[in-house]
Amino acid sequence: MNPSPSSRDAFFSSKREHELLTQLDAEAIPIHVAIIMDGNGRWAARKGLPRIAGHRAGAKAIREAIAASIELGISYLTIYSFSSENWRRPADEVHGLMRLFVEVLERELDNLQRQGVRVRVIGRPEEMPEQTTRAFRRTEERTADNDVLTLAVALNYGGRGELVDVAKAIAREAASGTLDPETIDETAISSRLYTAGIPDPDLVIRTSGEMRISNFLLWQIAYSELWITSVLWPDFKRYDMLRAVVDYQKRTRRFGGD
């Protein structure tokens, strides 16, 4: 479903958003946008709040990013929700996050259905607490037939771990005789990634101004465009998503050919 110009104008309603809309090429929207959502803790600290308050505010920013993606006509949105390294954080913060995942999924399910959002988990969710894993699996099942936007949630995800899992899968198939090692190519690897069936990101957004990839989609973002903003994730609004897409459209993607 392609959003109409009138719907887009109504959604991006502020003066500065309308100014950006005049620069938007509706025929050159990125198919897949991935976001490294960074800055929840710093946002909370600046306000004298516990870190979990930053994560709660960050959940609202996800809702905003989903809505903006739909209005722009983006087909895939991947969010870096919980990395395999995040287990090193204080136990009370991790436990709070696990509970927050369940709470947000239960609260947002009807809205995701109404918007036509399909949720897909990438990573190792089976290693999460059972209640959290069940909530995500239930959401995946309930939204499986939606086709407006695919929301890939990177959960207990690490790019290196993903490549390790691919290597193990290929090794098992080769050892069993079902895969000829000489046939292994980039397609063979891509088809065994957590993101199999999802096109590689055209654009990667990172909030909070940090200049690093943080073990995110290492294979998939080989030729993605990067857009870094100093805005902390809880303050990321529809204007910021629109600004990232407009900036992306000003670039020439050469894929190493020039």
C-alpha positions as CSV (number, residue, x, y, z in Angstrom):
1,M,0.0,0.0,0.0
2,N,1.5,3.3,-1.1
3,P,0.7,6.3,1.1
4,S,-1.1,9.1,-0.7
5,P,0.4,12.6,-0.9
6,S,-2.5,14.0,1.1
7,S,-1.9,11.4,3.9
8,R,1.8,12.2,4.0
9,D,1.1,16.0,4.1
10,A,-1.3,15.5,7.0
11,F,1.1,13.3,8.9
12,F,4.2,15.5,8.4
13,S,2.2,18.6,9.4
14,S,4.7,21.1,10.9
15,K,6.2,23.9,8.9
16,R,9.7,22.4,8.9
17,E,8.4,19.0,7.9
18,H,6.5,20.5,5.0
19,E,9.7,22.2,3.9
20,L,11.4,18.9,3.8
21,L,8.5,17.3,2.0
22,T,9.1,19.6,-1.0
23,Q,12.6,17.9,-1.3
24,L,11.3,14.4,-1.0
25,D,11.3,12.2,-4.1
26,A,8.4,9.8,-3.6
27,E,9.8,7.5,-6.3
28,A,13.2,7.0,-4.5
29,I,12.1,5.9,-1.0
30,P,14.6,3.5,0.6
31,I,13.1,0.0,0.7
32,H,14.7,-1.0,4.0
33,V,15.8,1.3,6.9
34,A,17.7,0.0,9.9
35,I,18.1,1.9,13.1
36,I,20.6,1.6,15.9
37,M,18.5,3.2,18.7
38,D,21.1,4.7,21.0
39,G,20.8,7.2,23.9
40,N,18.0,6.0,26.2
41,G,20.3,5.9,29.2
42,R,21.8,9.3,28.6
43,W,18.3,10.8,28.0
44,A,17.2,9.5,31.4
45,A,20.4,10.7,33.1
46,R,20.0,14.2,31.8
47,K,16.5,14.3,33.3
48,G,17.5,12.7,36.6
49,L,15.5,9.6,35.9
50,P,16.3,5.9,36.2
51,R,17.5,4.2,33.0
52,I,14.3,2.3,32.6
53,A,12.5,5.6,32.1
54,G,14.7,6.2,29.1
55,H,13.8,2.8,27.7
56,R,10.1,3.6,28.2
57,A,10.5,6.8,26.3
58,G,12.4,5.0,23.6
59,A,9.5,2.6,23.1
60,K,7.3,5.7,22.2
61,A,10.0,6.7,19.7
62,I,9.7,3.3,18.1
63,R,5.9,3.9,17.6
64,E,6.8,7.2,15.9
65,A,9.4,5.6,13.7
66,I,6.9,2.9,12.6
67,A,4.2,5.5,11.7
68,A,6.7,7.6,9.8
69,S,8.0,4.6,7.9
70,I,4.5,3.7,6.8
71,E,3.7,7.3,5.7
72,L,7.0,7.4,3.7
73,G,6.3,4.1,2.0
74,I,9.3,2.2,3.6
75,S,8.7,-1.5,3.3
76,Y,11.1,-2.8,6.0
77,L,12.2,-1.3,9.3
78,T,14.8,-3.0,11.4
79,I,15.4,-1.9,15.0
80,Y,18.3,-2.9,17.2
81,S,16.3,-3.6,20.3
82,F,18.6,-5.7,22.5
83,S,22.1,-6.8,21.6
84,S,23.9,-9.9,22.7
85,E,26.3,-7.6,24.6
86,N,23.5,-5.9,26.5
87,W,23.4,-8.8,29.0
88,R,26.5,-7.1,30.6
89,R,24.3,-4.2,31.8
90,P,23.2,-4.1,35.4
91,A,20.8,-6.9,36.2
92,D,17.9,-4.6,37.3
93,E,18.1,-2.8,34.0
94,V,18.0,-6.0,32.0
95,H,15.1,-7.4,34.0
96,G,13.3,-4.1,33.6
97,L,13.8,-4.3,29.8
98,M,12.5,-7.9,29.7
99,R,9.3,-6.8,31.5
100,L,9.0,-3.7,29.3
101,F,9.2,-5.8,26.1
102,V,6.2,-7.8,27.2
103,E,4.3,-4.8,28.4
104,V,4.8,-2.9,25.1
105,L,4.0,-5.9,22.9
106,E,0.7,-6.4,24.7
107,R,-0.2,-2.8,24.5
108,E,0.8,-2.2,20.9
109,L,-0.5,-5.4,19.3
110,D,-3.9,-4.0,18.2
111,N,-2.2,-0.9,16.8
112,L,0.3,-3.0,14.9
113,Q,-2.6,-5.0,13.4
114,R,-4.5,-1.8,12.5
115,Q,-1.4,-0.4,10.7
116,G,-0.7,-3.6,8.9
117,V,2.7,-4.2,10.5
118,R,4.3,-7.6,10.4
119,V,6.7,-8.3,13.3
120,R,9.7,-10.6,12.7
121,V,12.3,-11.3,15.4
122,I,15.9,-11.7,14.3
123,G,18.6,-13.0,16.7
124,R,18.6,-15.6,19.4
125,P,15.3,-15.0,21.2
126,E,15.2,-18.5,22.6
127,E,17.9,-17.4,25.0
128,M,15.7,-14.7,26.5
129,P,13.4,-15.2,29.5
130,E,10.5,-17.5,28.6
131,Q,7.8,-14.8,29.1
132,T,9.6,-12.4,26.8
133,T,10.2,-15.0,24.1
134,R,6.5,-16.1,24.3
135,A,5.3,-12.5,23.9
136,F,7.4,-12.0,20.8
137,R,6.4,-15.3,19.3
138,R,2.8,-14.5,19.9
139,T,3.2,-11.2,18.2
140,E,4.9,-12.7,15.2
141,E,2.1,-15.2,14.8
142,R,-0.7,-12.7,15.2
143,T,0.9,-10.3,12.6
144,A,2.2,-12.8,10.1
145,D,-0.4,-11.9,7.4
146,N,0.2,-8.1,7.6
147,D,1.9,-6.6,4.5
148,V,2.2,-2.8,4.9
149,L,5.5,-2.8,6.8
150,T,7.8,-5.6,8.1
151,L,9.3,-4.6,11.4
152,A,12.4,-6.7,12.1
153,V,13.2,-6.6,15.8
154,A,16.9,-7.5,16.5
155,L,16.6,-9.3,19.8
156,N,19.5,-10.8,21.6
157,Y,21.2,-10.1,18.4
158,G,24.9,-9.8,17.5
159,G,26.3,-9.6,13.9
160,R,29.3,-11.8,14.7
161,G,27.1,-14.4,16.4
162,E,24.8,-14.4,13.4
163,L,27.8,-15.2,11.1
164,V,28.8,-17.9,13.5
165,D,25.4,-19.5,13.3
166,V,25.5,-19.4,9.5
167,A,28.9,-21.0,9.5
168,K,27.6,-23.8,11.8
169,A,24.6,-24.4,9.6
170,I,26.8,-24.6,6.5
171,A,29.2,-26.9,8.2
172,R,26.4,-29.2,9.3
173,E,25.0,-29.4,5.8
174,A,28.4,-30.0,4.2
175,A,29.2,-32.7,6.8
176,S,25.8,-34.5,6.1
177,G,26.5,-34.4,2.3
178,T,23.5,-32.1,1.5
179,L,25.7,-29.2,0.6
180,D,28.7,-29.2,-1.8
181,P,31.3,-26.8,-0.3
182,E,32.2,-25.7,-3.8
183,T,28.7,-24.2,-4.3
184,I,28.9,-21.9,-1.3
185,D,28.7,-18.3,-2.4
186,E,27.3,-15.0,-1.1
187,T,23.7,-16.2,-1.8
188,A,24.3,-19.3,0.2
189,I,25.3,-17.2,3.2
190,S,22.6,-14.6,2.8
191,S,19.9,-17.3,2.6
192,R,21.0,-18.6,6.0
193,L,21.2,-15.3,7.9
194,Y,18.5,-14.4,10.4
195,T,17.3,-11.8,7.9
196,A,16.8,-14.3,5.0
197,G,14.1,-13.0,2.7
198,I,14.6,-9.4,3.8
199,P,16.6,-7.1,1.4
200,D,19.7,-5.5,2.8
201,P,19.3,-2.1,4.4
202,D,19.5,0.9,2.1
203,L,19.9,3.2,5.0
204,V,21.3,2.8,8.5
205,I,20.4,5.5,11.1
206,R,22.3,5.8,14.3
207,T,21.1,8.2,17.1
208,S,23.1,9.9,19.9
209,G,26.0,10.8,17.7
210,E,28.1,7.7,18.2
211,M,30.3,6.8,15.2
212,R,30.2,3.0,15.3
213,I,28.2,0.0,14.0
214,S,28.1,-1.9,17.3
215,N,28.0,-5.4,15.9
216,F,24.8,-4.7,13.9
217,L,24.0,-6.4,10.6
218,L,27.6,-6.8,9.7
219,W,27.0,-8.7,6.5
220,Q,23.9,-6.9,5.5
221,I,25.1,-3.3,5.7
222,A,28.2,-3.8,3.4
223,Y,26.9,-1.0,1.1
224,S,24.3,0.7,3.2
225,E,24.3,4.5,3.5
226,L,24.9,5.7,7.1
227,W,23.1,8.6,8.7
228,I,24.3,9.8,12.1
229,T,22.3,12.2,14.3
230,S,23.2,13.6,17.7
231,V,19.5,13.3,18.7
232,L,19.0,10.8,21.5
233,W,16.7,8.0,20.6
234,P,13.7,9.0,22.9
235,D,13.8,12.4,21.2
236,F,13.8,10.9,17.7
237,K,10.6,12.2,15.9
238,R,9.0,11.9,12.5
239,Y,10.9,15.0,11.4
240,D,14.2,13.1,12.0
241,M,13.1,10.1,10.0
242,L,12.0,12.4,7.1
243,R,15.3,14.3,7.3
244,A,17.3,11.1,7.2
245,V,15.4,9.9,4.1
246,V,15.7,13.2,2.3
247,D,19.5,13.3,3.0
248,Y,19.7,9.7,1.7
249,Q,18.1,10.7,-1.5
250,K,20.8,13.3,-2.1
251,R,23.5,10.6,-2.3
252,T,24.7,8.5,-5.2
253,R,25.0,4.9,-4.4
254,R,27.8,3.3,-6.4
255,F,28.2,-0.1,-4.6
256,G,32.0,0.1,-5.1
257,G,31.7,0.6,-8.9
258,D,33.2,4.1,-9.1
